[in-house]
Amino acid sequence: MIQTRFRNATLALALLLGSVSLWGQASRNRPATRPETVGASILPNGGLEDPAATALPPKPTRPSDYPEECIPRTPDDVFYEDEDAKEGGIYEKILDYGDQHGIEYSEEQIGRFKAFVDAYVAYLKALQAFEKARPTGWWLYPSQSSTSSNQFARTFSGAHSGKAAMRISGYFSVDHQIYTYPDPLPVRQKAKYLVSYWYRGNFPKSSEGANRTAVKLAVVKIKWIPKAGKALKLEGTELAPAGTPWVDAREAGNKYAKDGFFNQLIGMDLRGSEMNTWREKYMIVEAPENAEKMTFELVFQSNERDIANYLLEFDDLSMTLIKGAEGEDQPSKPKPNVPTTPTRLPQPYLQRECSLSWPASELKNATYELELVQKKGQNVLSTKTLSTDKTTYLLEGLEPGYTYTVRLRALADGVYSEYSLPLDLETQALGEFPGGQIPFLYWIGEDGSCPLRLPLHYMELSNPQAKCLYYIDDVLTEPEGRILVFPSTGEHTLRVQIVEAPDRTWELEYLVTVK
């Protein structure tokens, strides 16, 4: 998978640029003067704003007579643990608070308090979903989820700019990575770029309380990818065989380690910094001759429980051309506009398939890619990429009782557009249909009407690989793929024999009016 490939690549390009001096070497990890840049950053969504927090419900206002100590703290809090008996939960905390302060709450107050708690818990659940959302254009490792192995979280409290920033905290025994996804990004050969991000955090200490001034906290890694059949060169030296990417290891002792190139964010960078003080790290990187693309990765080192009070926030990642060092122009190709979010075409039910449509790209001969993500709650179960040259697509093989998100992007002349905003889908679980778990063809209306070319789409079919035989007017008829074609319009009988398993068979009979 692409995320595994990126994760395993050993990249090493130094980013480390603070305003402090380290062991007497003043300003060793940044240019003396911040270079002037031109144009926009080539990193996608570097401000981490997308998906946006606009969908978050407003934070409920605490009633003036509601005890502040009893505000819900987690999305799992409930007003009553036992709804029928009206016992437990936050309700008991409120009563205890009243007993301690000589307050007796009325039924009217308890009713208002319950409404507040329910609204506040709903807000916390929405906030949790936002915090764990993968920023568009990036991938998180470990996989973005609410599991304890992933310590990344988006936050919109005091971002450096905009509304969103990324936070990482706690103990983790594996490196945590955020990297550009899904494709390498185009660059200009021989150009110089200013790589930058903003950060803030607490000064790390050991579990015994000792200062960890030299501990490595973060590394920026960039891998340069050459044009097909070409060799990357830097200052006339061939860096790797033709067609082979090059790992830019700009560390002390490396042949190409210029002044200002070092590869870690260290504990000392946070010394003297309050948590609410944002600081910038920046450095200059040079794209080798024949470079065509690159991948960008920010890695946070595993700490194996040897750091206490660890909390770091970062925002506004960028990689921007330096004025006067724009390199050699690459032949520019038009980038397709961002497509409109796919639209779900009308269908009676949604369980195993879904028809989508979208407007055509403004560029001729464009093709399209759909990213289909399957989720259960906040956990991402799978991600698929589907391709088509049409402006419609039938999603098949969906599983009942899951949530899916679909994003679309266009591809024209080797250049991708950005992804569209996502479309959310929820498939109906098996057994929830009022008629019970009996399979039926849902494109046949309750009045028996159906199209001449009948899609063989079922509800309540437990085994999607079931063997099905179709008899039109008692004549065995072979479908065309998943389409059953009637011989004419008008009335017909349709009999369907379904074998889901040896002990689970069905025979359906319809009197249909074909239109």
DRENNU-572830 format. One record per residue (C-alpha): x, y, z. Coordinates in Angstrom, 2 decimals, decimal comma. Layout:
<atoms>
atom X->X; Y->Y; Z->Z
...
</atoms>
This chain:
<atoms>
atom X->0,00; Y->0,00; Z->0,00
atom X->1,19; Y->3,54; Z->-0,69
atom X->1,22; Y->4,53; Z->2,97
atom X->3,44; Y->1,54; Z->3,81
atom X->5,77; Y->2,36; Z->0,95
atom X->6,18; Y->5,94; Z->2,15
atom X->6,55; Y->4,89; Z->5,75
atom X->9,32; Y->2,44; Z->5,01
atom X->11,31; Y->4,86; Z->2,86
atom X->14,39; Y->6,02; Z->4,72
atom X->14,37; Y->9,69; Z->4,13
atom X->16,47; Y->12,17; Z->5,97
atom X->16,37; Y->15,83; Z->5,27
atom X->17,02; Y->18,12; Z->8,13
atom X->14,56; Y->20,55; Z->9,45
atom X->15,42; Y->22,09; Z->12,58
atom X->15,57; Y->25,62; Z->12,91
atom X->15,06; Y->27,41; Z->16,12
atom X->15,98; Y->30,75; Z->17,52
atom X->17,95; Y->29,27; Z->20,43
atom X->21,64; Y->28,47; Z->20,47
atom X->22,76; Y->24,92; Z->21,14
atom X->25,91; Y->24,23; Z->23,12
atom X->27,41; Y->27,57; Z->22,09
atom X->26,74; Y->27,23; Z->18,37
atom X->24,51; Y->30,24; Z->17,75
atom X->21,77; Y->29,93; Z->15,15
atom X->23,38; Y->26,86; Z->13,66
atom X->20,11; Y->25,44; Z->12,43
atom X->18,64; Y->28,24; Z->10,32
atom X->19,86; Y->30,84; Z->7,81
atom X->20,82; Y->34,13; Z->9,43
atom X->18,08; Y->35,90; Z->7,48
atom X->14,79; Y->34,30; Z->6,54
atom X->14,73; Y->34,23; Z->2,72
atom X->11,97; Y->35,94; Z->0,75
atom X->9,64; Y->33,50; Z->-1,00
atom X->7,40; Y->33,70; Z->-4,07
atom X->4,15; Y->31,97; Z->-4,89
atom X->2,16; Y->29,53; Z->-2,80
atom X->3,37; Y->26,52; Z->-0,85
atom X->3,43; Y->23,28; Z->-2,83
atom X->2,27; Y->21,29; Z->0,21
atom X->-1,47; Y->20,54; Z->0,17
atom X->-3,62; Y->21,78; Z->3,03
atom X->-0,55; Y->22,82; Z->5,02
atom X->-2,76; Y->24,73; Z->7,46
atom X->-4,59; Y->21,45; Z->8,24
atom X->-7,92; Y->23,27; Z->7,84
atom X->-9,66; Y->20,67; Z->5,64
atom X->-11,90; Y->18,98; Z->6,63
atom X->-13,18; Y->22,13; Z->8,27
atom X->-14,71; Y->22,43; Z->11,72
atom X->-17,73; Y->24,31; Z->10,41
atom X->-19,88; Y->21,22; Z->10,82
atom X->-19,27; Y->21,15; Z->14,56
atom X->-22,34; Y->22,03; Z->16,61
atom X->-21,93; Y->25,07; Z->18,87
atom X->-20,61; Y->24,35; Z->22,33
atom X->-23,66; Y->24,31; Z->24,64
atom X->-23,83; Y->27,07; Z->27,23
atom X->-23,83; Y->25,88; Z->30,84
atom X->-26,99; Y->26,91; Z->32,73
atom X->-26,12; Y->29,38; Z->35,47
atom X->-27,41; Y->27,04; Z->38,19
atom X->-25,63; Y->23,97; Z->36,80
atom X->-22,51; Y->23,02; Z->38,87
atom X->-19,34; Y->23,52; Z->36,84
atom X->-17,73; Y->20,48; Z->38,48
atom X->-20,33; Y->18,25; Z->36,83
atom X->-19,78; Y->19,26; Z->33,19
atom X->-19,30; Y->16,11; Z->31,04
atom X->-15,65; Y->15,33; Z->30,32
atom X->-15,82; Y->12,50; Z->27,77
atom X->-18,12; Y->11,47; Z->24,89
atom X->-19,04; Y->8,39; Z->26,95
atom X->-20,56; Y->10,33; Z->29,85
atom X->-24,31; Y->9,88; Z->30,42
atom X->-26,82; Y->11,72; Z->32,56
atom X->-28,35; Y->8,47; Z->33,88
atom X->-26,48; Y->5,17; Z->33,89
atom X->-29,87; Y->3,51; Z->34,37
atom X->-32,39; Y->5,48; Z->32,32
atom X->-35,41; Y->3,55; Z->33,65
atom X->-34,48; Y->3,83; Z->37,32
atom X->-33,05; Y->7,33; Z->36,82
atom X->-29,90; Y->6,47; Z->38,74
atom X->-26,14; Y->6,85; Z->38,39
atom X->-24,14; Y->8,87; Z->35,93
atom X->-23,75; Y->12,63; Z->36,11
atom X->-27,14; Y->12,82; Z->37,84
atom X->-25,58; Y->11,30; Z->40,98
atom X->-22,68; Y->13,77; Z->40,83
atom X->-25,16; Y->16,66; Z->40,71
atom X->-27,05; Y->15,30; Z->43,73
atom X->-23,76; Y->14,84; Z->45,64
atom X->-22,79; Y->18,42; Z->44,79
atom X->-26,16; Y->19,62; Z->46,06
atom X->-25,78; Y->17,69; Z->49,32
atom X->-22,32; Y->19,17; Z->49,88
atom X->-23,52; Y->22,72; Z->49,27
atom X->-26,98; Y->22,56; Z->50,82
atom X->-28,82; Y->22,77; Z->47,49
atom X->-31,97; Y->20,84; Z->46,64
atom X->-32,66; Y->20,70; Z->42,91
atom X->-36,22; Y->20,75; Z->41,56
atom X->-37,58; Y->18,42; Z->38,86
atom X->-37,61; Y->21,40; Z->36,50
atom X->-33,90; Y->21,99; Z->37,12
atom X->-33,05; Y->18,30; Z->36,68
atom X->-34,89; Y->18,32; Z->33,35
atom X->-32,89; Y->21,32; Z->32,15
atom X->-29,66; Y->19,79; Z->33,42
atom X->-30,35; Y->16,56; Z->31,51
atom X->-30,99; Y->18,50; Z->28,30
atom X->-27,69; Y->20,34; Z->28,78
atom X->-25,73; Y->17,13; Z->29,45
atom X->-27,24; Y->15,38; Z->26,40
atom X->-26,34; Y->18,35; Z->24,18
atom X->-22,85; Y->18,63; Z->25,66
atom X->-22,11; Y->14,92; Z->25,16
atom X->-23,29; Y->15,20; Z->21,53
atom X->-20,88; Y->18,13; Z->21,14
atom X->-18,01; Y->16,08; Z->22,63
atom X->-18,74; Y->13,21; Z->20,23
atom X->-18,69; Y->15,56; Z->17,24
atom X->-15,49; Y->17,14; Z->18,55
atom X->-13,84; Y->13,73; Z->18,91
atom X->-14,73; Y->12,86; Z->15,31
atom X->-13,22; Y->16,16; Z->14,15
atom X->-10,04; Y->15,68; Z->16,18
atom X->-9,39; Y->12,26; Z->14,64
atom X->-10,23; Y->13,26; Z->11,06
atom X->-7,36; Y->12,81; Z->8,61
atom X->-6,34; Y->16,17; Z->7,09
atom X->-7,02; Y->16,25; Z->3,35
atom X->-3,85; Y->15,67; Z->1,33
atom X->-2,05; Y->13,92; Z->4,22
atom X->-1,87; Y->10,48; Z->5,77
atom X->-1,29; Y->9,65; Z->9,41
atom X->0,66; Y->6,69; Z->10,73
atom X->-0,37; Y->4,82; Z->12,79
atom X->-3,61; Y->4,78; Z->10,79
atom X->-5,93; Y->7,64; Z->11,71
atom X->-8,38; Y->6,22; Z->14,24
atom X->-9,55; Y->6,61; Z->17,80
atom X->-7,40; Y->3,67; Z->18,95
atom X->-4,85; Y->4,21; Z->21,69
atom X->-1,96; Y->3,51; Z->19,27
atom X->-2,55; Y->6,82; Z->17,52
atom X->-1,58; Y->9,94; Z->19,45
atom X->-2,35; Y->12,48; Z->16,71
atom X->-5,37; Y->14,73; Z->17,20
atom X->-6,54; Y->17,83; Z->15,39
atom X->-7,39; Y->20,79; Z->17,56
atom X->-9,01; Y->24,13; Z->16,86
atom X->-8,05; Y->25,73; Z->20,15
atom X->-5,53; Y->28,51; Z->19,50
atom X->-4,20; Y->27,39; Z->16,11
atom X->-1,29; Y->29,39; Z->14,70
atom X->-3,51; Y->30,52; Z->11,82
atom X->-6,99; Y->29,59; Z->10,74
atom X->-8,93; Y->27,29; Z->13,03
atom X->-7,08; Y->23,95; Z->13,01
atom X->-3,71; Y->22,64; Z->14,14
atom X->-2,35; Y->19,16; Z->14,89
atom X->-1,45; Y->17,89; Z->18,34
atom X->0,63; Y->14,93; Z->19,44
atom X->1,07; Y->13,94; Z->23,06
atom X->1,57; Y->11,08; Z->25,47
atom X->3,73; Y->7,98; Z->25,20
atom X->4,13; Y->6,02; Z->21,97
atom X->6,49; Y->3,16; Z->21,16
atom X->6,43; Y->3,63; Z->17,36
atom X->7,30; Y->6,66; Z->15,26
atom X->4,30; Y->8,82; Z->14,39
atom X->4,29; Y->10,24; Z->10,86
atom X->2,25; Y->12,70; Z->8,85
atom X->3,08; Y->12,69; Z->5,17
atom X->1,78; Y->13,92; Z->1,83
atom X->-0,80; Y->11,57; Z->0,32
atom X->-1,60; Y->9,99; Z->-2,06
atom X->0,86; Y->11,12; Z->-4,76
atom X->4,34; Y->12,68; Z->-4,91
atom X->4,27; Y->16,44; Z->-5,49
atom X->5,80; Y->18,15; Z->-8,56
atom X->8,88; Y->20,36; Z->-8,03
atom X->11,20; Y->22,53; Z->-10,14
atom X->14,66; Y->21,12; Z->-10,69
atom X->17,55; Y->23,18; Z->-9,28
atom X->15,07; Y->25,34; Z->-7,36
atom X->15,56; Y->26,29; Z->-3,74
atom X->12,63; Y->25,95; Z->-1,37
atom X->12,00; Y->27,29; Z->2,10
atom X->10,63; Y->24,46; Z->4,24
atom X->8,80; Y->25,69; Z->7,31
atom X->6,39; Y->24,75; Z->10,04
atom X->5,18; Y->26,35; Z->13,26
atom X->5,27; Y->24,55; Z->16,59
atom X->4,74; Y->24,99; Z->20,30
atom X->4,92; Y->22,64; Z->23,25
atom X->6,14; Y->21,97; Z->26,74
atom X->9,79; Y->21,47; Z->27,65
atom X->10,13; Y->17,66; Z->27,90
atom X->11,45; Y->16,01; Z->31,02
atom X->12,40; Y->12,44; Z->31,82
atom X->10,05; Y->10,28; Z->33,84
atom X->12,27; Y->11,17; Z->36,83
atom X->11,83; Y->14,89; Z->36,17
atom X->15,22; Y->15,66; Z->34,60
atom X->15,39; Y->18,10; Z->31,67
atom X->15,61; Y->16,40; Z->28,26
atom X->17,38; Y->19,17; Z->26,37
atom X->18,90; Y->16,97; Z->23,66
atom X->16,08; Y->14,49; Z->23,07
atom X->14,95; Y->14,24; Z->19,44
atom X->11,28; Y->15,14; Z->19,03
atom X->10,67; Y->15,52; Z->15,29
atom X->12,33; Y->15,07; Z->11,90
atom X->11,38; Y->16,38; Z->8,45
atom X->12,14; Y->13,95; Z->5,63
atom X->12,09; Y->14,64; Z->1,90
atom X->12,73; Y->12,19; Z->-0,93
atom X->13,50; Y->13,55; Z->-4,41
atom X->12,15; Y->11,57; Z->-7,37
atom X->13,81; Y->11,99; Z->-10,81
atom X->12,36; Y->12,25; Z->-14,28
atom X->12,02; Y->8,88; Z->-16,01
atom X->15,42; Y->7,56; Z->-17,06
atom X->17,30; Y->10,54; Z->-15,61
atom X->19,83; Y->10,68; Z->-12,78
atom X->19,55; Y->13,18; Z->-9,95
atom X->22,57; Y->15,49; Z->-9,68
atom X->23,67; Y->18,02; Z->-7,10
atom X->26,57; Y->20,38; Z->-7,86
atom X->27,47; Y->18,18; Z->-10,82
atom X->27,67; Y->14,98; Z->-8,78
atom X->25,39; Y->12,10; Z->-9,70
atom X->23,49; Y->11,16; Z->-6,56
atom X->21,93; Y->7,85; Z->-7,59
atom X->21,60; Y->5,63; Z->-10,68
atom X->19,30; Y->6,91; Z->-13,42
atom X->15,63; Y->6,66; Z->-12,52
atom X->16,34; Y->6,10; Z->-8,81
atom X->15,04; Y->8,41; Z->-6,05
atom X->17,60; Y->9,95; Z->-3,74
atom X->17,56; Y->10,23; Z->0,02
atom X->18,77; Y->13,70; Z->0,98
atom X->20,60; Y->13,07; Z->4,27
atom X->21,70; Y->16,58; Z->5,18
atom X->23,20; Y->15,81; Z->8,55
atom X->26,52; Y->16,65; Z->10,13
atom X->29,26; Y->14,67; Z->8,37
atom X->27,30; Y->14,29; Z->5,15
atom X->29,02; Y->15,48; Z->1,99
atom X->26,10; Y->17,75; Z->1,13
atom X->25,47; Y->19,08; Z->4,64
atom X->25,45; Y->22,83; Z->4,07
atom X->25,42; Y->25,32; Z->6,92
atom X->21,99; Y->25,34; Z->8,47
atom X->21,07; Y->21,75; Z->7,62
atom X->20,35; Y->19,60; Z->10,66
atom X->17,67; Y->17,02; Z->11,10
atom X->15,87; Y->17,14; Z->14,38
atom X->13,56; Y->19,24; Z->16,47
atom X->15,04; Y->18,85; Z->19,93
atom X->13,94; Y->19,44; Z->23,46
atom X->15,98; Y->22,62; Z->23,83
atom X->13,87; Y->24,26; Z->21,12
atom X->11,05; Y->24,36; Z->23,66
atom X->13,07; Y->25,69; Z->26,60
atom X->11,72; Y->28,97; Z->27,85
atom X->8,66; Y->28,64; Z->25,66
atom X->5,21; Y->28,75; Z->27,14
atom X->2,70; Y->26,39; Z->25,61
atom X->0,82; Y->29,28; Z->24,00
atom X->3,89; Y->30,67; Z->22,18
atom X->4,13; Y->29,61; Z->18,53
atom X->7,62; Y->29,44; Z->16,99
atom X->8,78; Y->28,74; Z->13,45
atom X->11,25; Y->26,14; Z->12,18
atom X->12,57; Y->26,72; Z->8,69
atom X->15,39; Y->25,69; Z->6,40
atom X->16,47; Y->25,89; Z->2,75
atom X->16,41; Y->22,79; Z->0,54
atom X->17,59; Y->22,52; Z->-3,05
atom X->15,88; Y->20,30; Z->-5,61
atom X->18,57; Y->18,32; Z->-7,46
atom X->18,98; Y->18,57; Z->-11,22
atom X->16,42; Y->16,33; Z->-12,99
atom X->14,17; Y->16,26; Z->-9,92
atom X->10,53; Y->16,00; Z->-10,96
atom X->8,63; Y->15,15; Z->-7,77
atom X->9,13; Y->14,71; Z->-4,06
atom X->7,48; Y->13,28; Z->-0,96
atom X->7,33; Y->15,23; Z->2,32
atom X->7,11; Y->13,65; Z->5,74
atom X->7,17; Y->14,92; Z->9,33
atom X->8,13; Y->12,20; Z->11,81
atom X->7,83; Y->12,30; Z->15,59
atom X->10,27; Y->9,94; Z->17,28
atom X->9,00; Y->7,16; Z->19,52
atom X->9,73; Y->7,91; Z->23,16
atom X->9,20; Y->4,52; Z->24,84
atom X->7,84; Y->6,08; Z->28,04
atom X->11,08; Y->7,94; Z->28,70
atom X->9,49; Y->11,39; Z->28,36
atom X->7,07; Y->12,92; Z->30,83
atom X->4,56; Y->15,74; Z->30,18
atom X->5,01; Y->15,38; Z->26,39
atom X->2,75; Y->17,65; Z->24,36
atom X->3,55; Y->19,26; Z->21,02
atom X->1,38; Y->21,15; Z->18,52
atom X->2,28; Y->22,04; Z->14,94
atom X->0,62; Y->24,02; Z->12,17
atom X->1,16; Y->25,71; Z->8,79
atom X->3,53; Y->23,28; Z->7,09
atom X->4,87; Y->24,84; Z->3,90
atom X->7,43; Y->24,40; Z->1,15
atom X->7,74; Y->27,54; Z->-0,96
atom X->10,03; Y->28,72; Z->-3,76
atom X->12,73; Y->31,18; Z->-2,68
atom X->12,79; Y->34,41; Z->-4,66
atom X->15,67; Y->34,50; Z->-7,13
atom X->16,21; Y->30,73; Z->-6,90
atom X->13,13; Y->29,47; Z->-8,73
atom X->15,12; Y->26,87; Z->-10,69
atom X->14,36; Y->25,72; Z->-14,19
atom X->10,78; Y->25,84; Z->-15,40
atom X->9,10; Y->22,52; Z->-15,98
atom X->6,59; Y->22,29; Z->-18,83
atom X->3,38; Y->23,28; Z->-17,10
atom X->0,25; Y->21,25; Z->-17,55
atom X->-3,20; Y->22,54; Z->-16,63
atom X->-4,48; Y->21,17; Z->-13,35
atom X->-8,12; Y->20,08; Z->-13,39
atom X->-10,50; Y->22,04; Z->-11,21
atom X->-11,66; Y->20,44; Z->-7,98
atom X->-14,67; Y->18,28; Z->-8,90
atom X->-18,09; Y->18,74; Z->-7,40
atom X->-18,93; Y->16,30; Z->-4,61
atom X->-20,49; Y->13,16; Z->-6,14
atom X->-24,28; Y->13,00; Z->-5,97
atom X->-26,13; Y->9,87; Z->-4,98
atom X->-28,67; Y->9,00; Z->-7,67
atom X->-32,19; Y->8,18; Z->-6,46
atom X->-32,69; Y->4,57; Z->-5,42
atom X->-35,24; Y->2,96; Z->-3,06
atom X->-32,74; Y->1,48; Z->-0,60
atom X->-29,03; Y->1,55; Z->0,20
atom X->-27,50; Y->-1,70; Z->1,38
atom X->-24,96; Y->-3,21; Z->-1,03
atom X->-24,70; Y->-0,81; Z->-3,99
atom X->-25,01; Y->2,89; Z->-4,71
atom X->-25,12; Y->4,85; Z->-7,98
atom X->-23,14; Y->8,10; Z->-8,11
atom X->-22,94; Y->10,93; Z->-10,62
atom X->-20,95; Y->14,16; Z->-11,04
atom X->-20,42; Y->16,92; Z->-13,64
atom X->-17,69; Y->16,38; Z->-16,23
atom X->-14,27; Y->18,02; Z->-15,84
atom X->-13,59; Y->21,15; Z->-17,85
atom X->-10,57; Y->19,40; Z->-19,43
atom X->-10,97; Y->17,02; Z->-22,37
atom X->-10,18; Y->13,32; Z->-21,96
atom X->-10,23; Y->13,58; Z->-18,17
atom X->-10,66; Y->10,42; Z->-16,16
atom X->-11,74; Y->10,13; Z->-12,54
atom X->-10,68; Y->8,43; Z->-9,34
atom X->-13,00; Y->7,71; Z->-6,43
atom X->-11,59; Y->7,18; Z->-2,95
atom X->-13,93; Y->4,88; Z->-1,01
atom X->-13,31; Y->4,66; Z->2,75
atom X->-15,20; Y->2,14; Z->4,88
atom X->-15,65; Y->2,98; Z->8,56
atom X->-17,28; Y->1,56; Z->11,66
atom X->-17,79; Y->4,37; Z->14,12
atom X->-14,51; Y->6,31; Z->14,05
atom X->-12,40; Y->3,32; Z->12,97
atom X->-11,23; Y->3,22; Z->9,34
atom X->-11,50; Y->-0,37; Z->8,07
atom X->-10,43; Y->-0,05; Z->4,44
atom X->-9,61; Y->2,43; Z->1,69
atom X->-10,11; Y->1,67; Z->-2,01
atom X->-9,33; Y->3,64; Z->-5,16
atom X->-11,74; Y->3,18; Z->-8,08
atom X->-11,16; Y->4,53; Z->-11,59
atom X->-13,52; Y->5,39; Z->-14,44
atom X->-13,67; Y->7,49; Z->-17,59
atom X->-17,41; Y->8,09; Z->-17,10
atom X->-19,21; Y->10,67; Z->-14,98
atom X->-21,29; Y->7,99; Z->-13,27
atom X->-20,24; Y->5,04; Z->-11,15
atom X->-22,06; Y->2,15; Z->-9,50
atom X->-20,47; Y->1,31; Z->-6,17
atom X->-20,88; Y->-2,41; Z->-5,63
atom X->-19,81; Y->-4,77; Z->-2,88
atom X->-20,79; Y->-2,44; Z->-0,05
atom X->-21,45; Y->-4,14; Z->3,27
atom X->-24,67; Y->-3,64; Z->5,25
atom X->-24,48; Y->-1,61; Z->8,44
atom X->-21,37; Y->0,46; Z->7,71
atom X->-20,48; Y->4,08; Z->7,00
atom X->-18,66; Y->5,02; Z->3,81
atom X->-17,14; Y->8,28; Z->2,60
atom X->-16,52; Y->8,95; Z->-1,08
atom X->-14,20; Y->11,60; Z->-2,54
atom X->-13,62; Y->12,33; Z->-6,22
atom X->-10,68; Y->13,75; Z->-8,15
atom X->-10,02; Y->14,26; Z->-11,85
atom X->-6,94; Y->13,21; Z->-13,83
atom X->-5,97; Y->14,92; Z->-17,09
atom X->-2,65; Y->14,57; Z->-18,94
atom X->-1,00; Y->13,06; Z->-15,87
atom X->-2,09; Y->15,88; Z->-13,53
atom X->-4,53; Y->15,29; Z->-10,68
atom X->-7,00; Y->17,76; Z->-9,27
atom X->-7,50; Y->18,11; Z->-5,54
atom X->-10,13; Y->15,84; Z->-4,02
atom X->-13,73; Y->16,96; Z->-3,82
atom X->-15,49; Y->17,37; Z->-0,50
atom X->-16,63; Y->13,96; Z->0,78
atom X->-20,01; Y->12,33; Z->0,35
atom X->-21,11; Y->10,30; Z->3,38
atom X->-23,11; Y->7,09; Z->2,93
atom X->-24,68; Y->4,79; Z->5,53
atom X->-25,75; Y->1,33; Z->4,43
atom X->-28,80; Y->-0,21; Z->6,05
atom X->-28,05; Y->-3,21; Z->8,27
atom X->-29,52; Y->-6,64; Z->7,53
atom X->-32,72; Y->-7,47; Z->9,37
atom X->-33,86; Y->-3,87; Z->9,86
atom X->-36,39; Y->-3,91; Z->7,01
atom X->-39,97; Y->-4,07; Z->8,37
atom X->-40,81; Y->-7,12; Z->6,24
atom X->-38,15; Y->-9,24; Z->7,89
atom X->-34,97; Y->-10,73; Z->6,46
atom X->-36,44; Y->-12,05; Z->3,21
atom X->-34,54; Y->-11,06; Z->0,04
atom X->-36,34; Y->-8,96; Z->-2,56
atom X->-35,50; Y->-7,05; Z->-5,75
atom X->-35,93; Y->-3,43; Z->-4,76
atom X->-36,24; Y->-2,01; Z->-8,29
atom X->-39,63; Y->-3,72; Z->-8,58
atom X->-42,16; Y->-1,26; Z->-7,16
atom X->-44,91; Y->-2,13; Z->-4,72
atom X->-47,36; Y->-1,85; Z->-7,63
atom X->-45,30; Y->-4,36; Z->-9,64
atom X->-43,82; Y->-1,78; Z->-12,02
atom X->-40,23; Y->-2,24; Z->-13,18
atom X->-37,93; Y->-1,14; Z->-16,03
atom X->-37,34; Y->-3,18; Z->-19,19
atom X->-33,73; Y->-3,61; Z->-18,09
atom X->-34,12; Y->-4,59; Z->-14,43
atom X->-31,05; Y->-4,10; Z->-12,16
atom X->-30,64; Y->-7,22; Z->-10,01
atom X->-30,14; Y->-5,32; Z->-6,79
atom X->-31,38; Y->-6,97; Z->-3,59
atom X->-32,29; Y->-5,96; Z->-0,09
atom X->-31,84; Y->-8,44; Z->2,77
atom X->-29,69; Y->-10,85; Z->0,77
atom X->-27,30; Y->-12,19; Z->3,42
atom X->-24,99; Y->-13,90; Z->0,95
atom X->-24,16; Y->-11,62; Z->-2,01
atom X->-22,62; Y->-14,67; Z->-3,76
atom X->-25,90; Y->-16,61; Z->-3,63
atom X->-26,84; Y->-18,61; Z->-6,74
atom X->-29,88; Y->-17,06; Z->-8,43
atom X->-31,98; Y->-18,37; Z->-11,33
atom X->-34,49; Y->-16,15; Z->-13,14
atom X->-37,61; Y->-17,34; Z->-14,99
atom X->-39,53; Y->-14,84; Z->-17,14
atom X->-42,94; Y->-16,27; Z->-18,05
atom X->-41,54; Y->-19,68; Z->-16,91
atom X->-38,60; Y->-19,42; Z->-19,32
atom X->-35,14; Y->-19,61; Z->-17,74
atom X->-33,43; Y->-16,32; Z->-18,67
atom X->-29,73; Y->-15,54; Z->-18,31
atom X->-29,02; Y->-11,99; Z->-17,03
atom X->-26,61; Y->-9,65; Z->-18,79
atom X->-24,22; Y->-9,19; Z->-15,92
atom X->-26,44; Y->-7,78; Z->-13,17
atom X->-29,21; Y->-6,70; Z->-15,55
atom X->-32,24; Y->-8,85; Z->-16,38
atom X->-33,76; Y->-7,89; Z->-19,75
atom X->-37,48; Y->-8,49; Z->-20,31
atom X->-38,60; Y->-9,44; Z->-23,84
atom X->-41,15; Y->-6,61; Z->-24,02
atom X->-43,10; Y->-4,06; Z->-22,07
atom X->-46,40; Y->-5,00; Z->-20,45
atom X->-47,25; Y->-7,71; Z->-17,94
atom X->-44,93; Y->-10,64; Z->-17,24
atom X->-44,37; Y->-13,16; Z->-14,49
atom X->-40,97; Y->-13,30; Z->-12,85
atom X->-39,86; Y->-16,19; Z->-10,66
atom X->-36,54; Y->-16,09; Z->-8,84
atom X->-34,88; Y->-19,09; Z->-7,17
atom X->-32,21; Y->-18,12; Z->-4,63
atom X->-29,81; Y->-20,49; Z->-2,87
atom X->-27,86; Y->-18,60; Z->-0,19
atom X->-26,82; Y->-21,81; Z->1,59
atom X->-28,03; Y->-25,44; Z->1,60
atom X->-30,38; Y->-24,63; Z->4,47
atom X->-31,34; Y->-21,16; Z->3,24
atom X->-33,25; Y->-21,06; Z->-0,06
atom X->-35,93; Y->-18,76; Z->-1,40
atom X->-38,35; Y->-18,64; Z->-4,28
atom X->-39,74; Y->-15,22; Z->-5,13
atom X->-42,67; Y->-14,67; Z->-7,48
atom X->-43,62; Y->-11,34; Z->-9,04
atom X->-46,33; Y->-10,21; Z->-11,42
atom X->-44,63; Y->-7,23; Z->-13,01
atom X->-45,67; Y->-4,44; Z->-15,34
atom X->-42,66; Y->-3,62; Z->-17,48
atom X->-42,49; Y->0,02; Z->-18,57
</atoms>
